[in-house]
Amino acid sequence: MASIWTRLDLPASPLFGTDGIRGRVGDILTAPLAMQVGYWTGQLLQREAGRVGPVIVGQDSRNSGDMLATALASGLTAAGLEVWNLGLCPTPGVAYLTHRTEAIGGVMISASHNPPEDNGIKIFGQSGHKVAKVLQEEIEQGIRGLWQGEIAEPGYGKYRHCPEMIDQYVLAMRDSLNTSSLKGLKVVLDLAHGAAAKLAPMVFRTLGADLVCLHDEPCGDRINVNCGSTHLKRLQTAVLQHNADLGFAFDGDADRLLAVNHEGSIVDGDGILFLWGKHLREQGQLPDDTIVTTVMSNLGFERAWEALGGTFVRTPVGDQHVQAEMAKRGATLGGEQSGHILCSHYALTGDGLLTALHISALVHQAQVSLAEQLSSSFTPYPQLLRNVRVEDREKRRCWQDCAPLMAVIAEAEAEMGDRGRILVRPSGTEPLIRVMVEAAEESLVEEWTARLADAVTEHLVA
């Protein structure tokens, strides 16, 4: 079955990466593509649900968001579905409302931590979880004119603007806490000019926190630019300047965050998982004392958690892999070093606001600083991450076929043995090859990070 629109000029490589479709707007990511994504998403969501129902759409603050959301809505309504557009909202808000309403799916227009010129499309099923890889592949088959299955007759769905629905998500975040007040806690928030710019400060102030806000105006030109979870220096400085108890930095769509303690030191996703996991374990709320995380998590985290008697499980990079392993094992806590934290007691997907609220509550109730709670039992190994930009998609996809690079990797692994770890992988969201090295000895980390990054540059870039 060919597409109902003119066939697009698409690359041979898959459209969907580790977190939906993402790229430079006007390159691959265009209004015609968004329209077809909407149409085929609508067709397949109603097949999966076995019924016709609304689809919830949200977006971050990027300038291209309105264009893509409108095109996507056109495709969804052409598939006969009603669209409920939330406007500016965090990704986890779309996931939560999809699950809690009669919606058969949800779509978020965002490129997460990427720069303003990028954007992306994330798709959720009626459960509120990101759709499975097989469904993404079927959507792509439709877009490419390769779909051979049945489709519903073209329809005329309706479009509604529904920003008031976000209030339900806000109430759920507040109700998830076992406290009604953060009074006396001084918190700095870096909102990254993104999706949580207005929402997160409102929730923290409602709970009585003494708040300092950075980059708290939604702005499509400045989202993630020298701010947010990928640029922490301003947050670190502000925490020290204002003598704050802690600080949090969100990414553009607020599905992840990183923390800064009162000393100005960074607490990444590993530290957050360790602290929250330890608390849940003490409360008897962590099945089999298991934390699920990815291959990127620090070896120091793994050994510290196992020293407590806990079970530590690694998955490939991507919160959907973490979520799948959590479901398989019945685990309730997992996440990524980058700040995607999934706690299934309260949420369906990574949620920066939820995580910030719960870590704040832990610090407030214990009356013990974040730094003190981590210092006694968790010492990260030295770790370096280098990103090498590789524009050639085919070289990124087939990087393991590069014999000279694989030889350098083998040499590094042989020298470090069980004293450290090496991870080389293509990014699923940016045109990068990521090189990560960690070891007990910092000299080893620095040497092999440099040599591996140089090898990537020489053999995949030059």
C-alpha positions in Angstrom: 0.0 0.0 0.0 1.6 3.3 -1.1 1.4 6.4 1.0 -1.5 8.7 0.4 1.0 11.5 -0.1 3.9 12.0 -2.5 6.7 9.7 -1.6 9.5 11.5 0.3 13.2 11.5 -0.4 14.4 9.6 2.6 17.8 8.1 3.6 18.3 4.4 3.4 19.1 4.2 7.1 16.3 3.8 9.6 14.3 6.9 10.6 13.8 5.8 14.2 16.8 6.0 16.6 17.1 5.2 20.3 14.5 7.9 21.2 12.1 8.3 18.2 12.9 10.3 15.1 15.4 13.1 15.6 17.4 15.4 13.4 18.0 18.8 11.9 14.7 20.5 10.9 14.5 21.0 7.2 16.9 18.2 6.5 15.2 14.9 7.2 12.7 16.3 9.7 10.2 18.3 7.6 6.5 19.1 7.7 5.7 16.5 5.0 7.5 13.8 7.0 5.7 14.8 10.2 2.3 14.6 8.3 3.1 11.1 7.2 4.3 10.1 10.6 1.0 11.3 12.0 -1.0 9.4 9.4 0.7 6.1 9.9 1.0 6.5 13.6 -2.8 7.1 13.7 -3.4 4.0 11.5 -1.3 1.7 13.6 -2.3 3.1 17.0 -6.0 2.4 16.3 -5.1 -1.1 15.1 -3.1 -1.7 18.3 -5.9 -0.3 20.5 -8.7 -2.0 18.6 -10.7 1.2 18.6 -10.7 4.8 17.5 -9.7 7.3 20.1 -7.9 10.6 20.7 -4.1 11.1 20.5 -2.4 13.5 22.9 0.2 15.8 21.4 2.7 18.0 23.3 5.8 20.0 22.4 8.8 21.8 23.9 9.7 25.4 23.1 11.6 25.0 19.8 10.6 27.4 17.1 9.9 24.5 14.7 7.5 22.9 17.2 4.3 24.5 15.9 5.1 23.6 12.3 5.7 20.0 13.1 2.9 19.6 15.6 0.4 21.1 13.1 1.7 18.8 10.3 1.5 15.8 12.6 -2.0 16.7 13.7 -3.0 16.9 10.0 -1.8 13.3 9.5 -3.5 12.0 12.7 -6.9 13.6 11.8 -6.5 12.3 8.2 -6.4 8.8 9.8 -9.7 9.6 11.4 -8.5 10.4 14.9 -9.1 13.3 17.3 -6.1 15.3 18.4 -5.8 16.8 21.9 -2.9 19.3 21.7 -1.4 20.2 25.1 0.9 22.8 23.8 4.1 23.4 25.8 4.5 20.5 28.3 7.1 18.0 29.5 7.4 14.6 27.7 6.4 12.7 30.9 3.2 14.8 30.9 2.2 13.4 27.5 3.0 9.8 28.8 1.0 10.3 32.0 -2.1 11.8 30.3 -2.0 9.2 27.6 -2.2 6.5 30.2 -4.8 8.2 32.4 -7.3 9.2 29.8 -9.2 7.4 27.0 -6.4 8.3 24.5 -5.0 5.5 22.3 -1.6 7.1 22.1 0.5 10.2 22.5 3.2 12.1 20.5 5.8 14.5 21.8 7.5 17.0 19.5 11.0 17.5 21.0 14.7 16.8 20.5 15.3 16.5 24.2 18.9 17.9 25.0 19.7 18.6 21.3 20.4 22.2 20.1 17.5 24.5 18.9 17.9 23.8 15.2 17.0 20.1 15.9 13.7 18.6 16.7 12.2 15.1 17.0 9.1 13.0 17.3 8.5 10.5 20.2 5.5 8.1 20.1 3.7 6.5 23.0 1.1 3.7 23.1 -2.1 3.8 25.1 -0.2 2.4 28.1 1.9 5.6 28.3 5.0 3.7 27.4 7.1 4.4 24.2 5.9 2.2 21.4 7.9 -1.0 20.7 10.5 -1.2 18.0 8.3 -3.4 15.8 5.6 -0.7 15.7 8.2 1.9 14.8 9.3 -0.3 11.9 5.7 -0.6 10.7 5.2 3.1 10.8 8.3 3.5 8.8 7.1 0.9 6.3 4.0 3.0 5.7 6.0 6.2 5.3 8.3 4.5 2.7 5.3 3.2 0.8 6.0 -0.4 1.8 3.1 -1.2 4.0 1.2 -4.3 2.9 -1.4 -4.6 5.7 -4.9 -3.2 6.0 -5.6 0.4 6.8 -8.7 2.2 8.0 -10.6 4.4 5.5 -9.4 8.0 5.4 -11.4 10.1 8.0 -11.9 13.5 9.3 -10.8 13.7 12.9 -11.1 16.7 15.1 -8.5 19.0 16.6 -8.7 20.4 20.2 -6.3 22.7 22.1 -6.3 21.3 25.7 -3.6 23.0 27.8 -5.8 22.6 30.9 -5.2 18.9 30.9 -1.7 19.5 32.2 -3.2 20.3 35.6 -3.9 16.6 36.0 -0.2 15.8 35.6 0.9 18.5 38.1 -1.5 17.1 40.7 -0.1 13.6 40.2 3.4 14.8 40.7 2.5 16.5 44.0 0.4 13.6 45.2 3.4 11.2 44.6 5.3 12.8 47.5 4.9 11.7 51.2 5.1 15.3 52.2 3.1 18.4 51.5 5.9 20.9 52.1 9.5 21.7 51.1 9.5 24.8 53.3 12.9 25.8 54.4 14.7 24.0 51.5 16.5 26.4 49.1 16.6 25.0 45.5 18.1 26.4 42.3 16.4 25.2 39.1 17.9 25.5 35.6 14.9 25.1 33.2 17.0 25.2 30.0 14.4 27.6 28.3 12.4 24.4 27.7 9.3 22.5 28.4 9.4 22.8 32.2 10.2 26.5 32.3 6.9 27.5 33.9 5.6 24.2 35.3 8.5 23.2 37.5 8.8 26.5 39.4 5.1 26.6 40.0 5.1 23.1 41.6 8.2 23.8 43.8 6.7 27.2 45.0 3.4 25.5 45.8 5.3 23.2 48.1 7.0 26.1 49.8 10.5 25.8 48.6 12.7 28.9 48.5 13.4 29.0 44.8 16.0 30.5 42.5 15.3 30.0 38.8 17.7 30.1 35.8 16.7 30.2 32.1 13.1 30.0 33.0 11.5 31.6 29.9 10.5 29.2 27.2 12.6 30.2 24.2 13.0 28.4 20.9 16.2 30.2 20.1 17.9 29.4 23.4 16.6 26.0 24.5 19.6 24.0 25.8 22.1 26.7 24.7 24.8 26.8 27.4 22.2 25.8 30.0 20.3 22.8 31.3 21.5 19.3 31.9 24.3 19.4 29.4 25.8 22.6 30.6 26.0 22.7 34.4 28.5 25.4 35.2 25.9 28.2 35.7 23.9 26.0 38.0 26.9 25.1 40.0 27.8 28.7 40.4 24.3 29.7 41.3 24.0 27.0 44.0 27.2 28.3 45.7 26.3 32.0 45.2 22.8 31.6 46.8 24.0 29.1 49.5 21.3 26.7 48.2 20.8 23.2 49.5 20.8 21.7 46.1 20.1 22.5 42.4 18.6 20.7 39.4 19.1 21.1 35.7 16.5 19.9 33.3 16.8 19.1 29.6 14.7 20.6 26.9 11.7 18.3 27.3 12.2 17.7 31.1 12.3 13.9 30.9 15.7 13.9 32.6 17.7 16.0 35.0 21.0 16.2 36.8 21.6 17.5 40.3 24.2 19.7 42.0 24.8 19.4 45.8 25.3 22.3 48.2 29.1 22.1 47.6 28.6 22.8 43.9 29.5 19.2 42.8 27.6 17.4 40.1 25.4 14.4 41.1 24.5 12.5 37.9 22.0 9.8 37.2 24.1 7.2 38.9 24.2 9.2 42.1 20.5 9.9 42.0 19.7 6.2 41.4 22.0 5.1 44.3 20.4 7.6 46.7 16.8 6.9 45.7 17.4 3.1 45.5 18.9 3.1 49.0 15.9 4.9 50.4 13.4 2.6 48.6 15.4 -0.4 49.8 15.2 0.8 53.4 11.5 1.2 53.0 11.1 -2.3 51.7 9.9 -0.9 48.3 12.6 -2.2 46.0 11.8 -5.7 44.7 14.9 -8.0 45.0 16.9 -4.9 45.8 17.4 -4.4 42.0 18.4 -1.4 40.1 18.4 -1.5 36.3 20.7 0.9 34.4 22.8 0.9 31.2 26.3 0.1 30.0 27.2 3.8 30.6 26.8 3.7 34.3 29.9 4.0 36.4 31.7 0.9 37.7 32.0 2.5 41.1 28.2 2.7 41.2 27.9 -1.0 40.4 30.4 -2.1 43.0 28.9 0.2 45.7 25.4 -1.1 45.1 26.6 -4.7 45.1 28.5 -4.1 48.4 25.1 -3.2 49.9 23.8 -6.6 48.8 21.8 -5.2 45.9 21.4 -6.6 42.3 22.8 -4.4 39.5 21.6 -5.0 36.0 22.9 -3.3 32.8 21.1 -2.8 29.5 22.0 -1.1 26.2 21.8 2.7 26.1 18.3 4.0 25.9 15.5 4.4 28.5 13.3 2.0 26.5 15.8 -0.8 27.1 15.9 0.0 30.8 12.1 0.1 30.9 11.8 -3.3 29.1 14.3 -4.9 31.5 12.5 -3.5 34.5 9.2 -4.9 33.3 10.9 -8.3 32.7 12.3 -8.5 36.2 9.6 -6.8 38.1 12.0 -4.0 39.1 10.7 -0.6 40.1 13.8 1.6 39.8 16.1 2.2 36.8 17.6 4.8 34.6 20.6 6.3 32.9 23.7 8.1 34.0 22.6 11.0 31.8 19.6 11.6 34.1 16.7 9.6 32.8 15.3 8.1 36.0 12.4 5.7 35.9 10.5 4.9 39.1 7.5 2.8 38.3 6.0 3.5 41.7 5.0 6.9 40.4 5.7 7.2 36.6 5.7 5.5 33.3 8.7 7.1 31.8 11.8 9.2 32.7 10.5 12.3 34.5 12.8 15.1 35.5 10.2 17.0 37.6 9.2 13.8 39.5 12.8 13.0 40.2 13.7 16.5 41.4 10.7 16.6 43.8 11.5 13.2 45.3 15.2 13.9 45.8 14.3 17.3 47.3 11.9 15.5 49.7 14.6 13.0 50.7 17.1 15.8 51.5 14.4 17.9 53.3 13.1 15.1 55.5 16.5 13.6 56.4 17.9 17.0 57.2 21.1 15.6 55.7 22.7 17.1 52.7 22.9 15.3 49.3 26.7 15.4 49.5 26.7 13.7 53.0 24.2 11.1 51.9 26.4 10.0 49.0 29.9 10.5 50.3 30.0 7.6 52.8 29.2 4.7 50.4 29.5 5.7 46.7 32.8 6.7 45.1 32.7 6.9 41.3 35.6 5.6 39.2 37.3 8.2 37.1 35.4 8.3 33.8 35.8 10.3 30.6 33.3 10.6 27.7 34.5 12.0 24.4 32.1 12.7 21.5 33.5 12.6 17.9 31.3 14.0 15.2 30.8 11.6 12.3 28.5 13.1 9.7 28.5 10.0 7.4 25.5 7.9 8.5 26.8 4.7 6.9 30.1 5.0 8.7 28.3 5.5 12.0 26.1 2.5 11.4 28.9 0.2 10.4 31.6 1.5 12.7 32.4 -2.0 14.0 33.5 -3.0 10.5 36.5 -0.6 10.8 39.3 -3.0 11.5 41.9 -0.4 12.6 39.5 1.0 15.2 38.5 -2.4 16.5 42.3 -3.2 16.9 42.7 -0.2 19.1 39.7 -1.2 21.2 41.1 -4.7 21.6 44.4 -3.3 22.7 42.8 -1.1 25.3 40.6 -3.9 26.7 43.6 -6.2 27.0 45.7 -3.6 28.9 42.9 -2.6 31.4 41.5 -6.1 32.1 39.2 -6.0 35.1 40.6 -2.6 36.2 38.2 -0.7 34.0 35.8 -0.6 31.1 35.6 0.7 27.5 32.5 1.6 25.6 32.4 2.8 22.0 29.0 3.3 20.4 27.1 5.5 17.9 24.7 8.0 19.4 21.1 7.2 18.6 20.1 10.9 18.8 23.0 12.9 17.3 25.7 12.4 14.5 28.3 11.3 17.0 30.4 8.3 18.0 30.7 8.2 21.8 33.9 7.0 23.4 33.7 6.2 27.2 36.6 4.9 29.3 36.6 4.4 33.1 39.2 2.8 35.4 40.5 3.0 38.9 43.6 4.7 37.6 43.0 8.2 36.0 46.1 7.9 33.9 44.6 4.9 32.1 41.4 6.7 31.5 43.0 9.8 30.0 45.4 7.8 27.8 42.9 5.4 26.3 40.1 8.0 25.9 42.5 10.1 23.8 43.8 7.2 21.8 40.3 5.8 21.0 38.9 9.2 20.1 41.9 9.8 17.8 41.3 6.4 16.1 37.7 7.3 15.5 38.7 10.6 14.0 41.4 9.1 11.8 39.3 6.2 10.4 35.7 7.4 10.4 36.0 11.2 9.9 39.1 11.8 7.9 
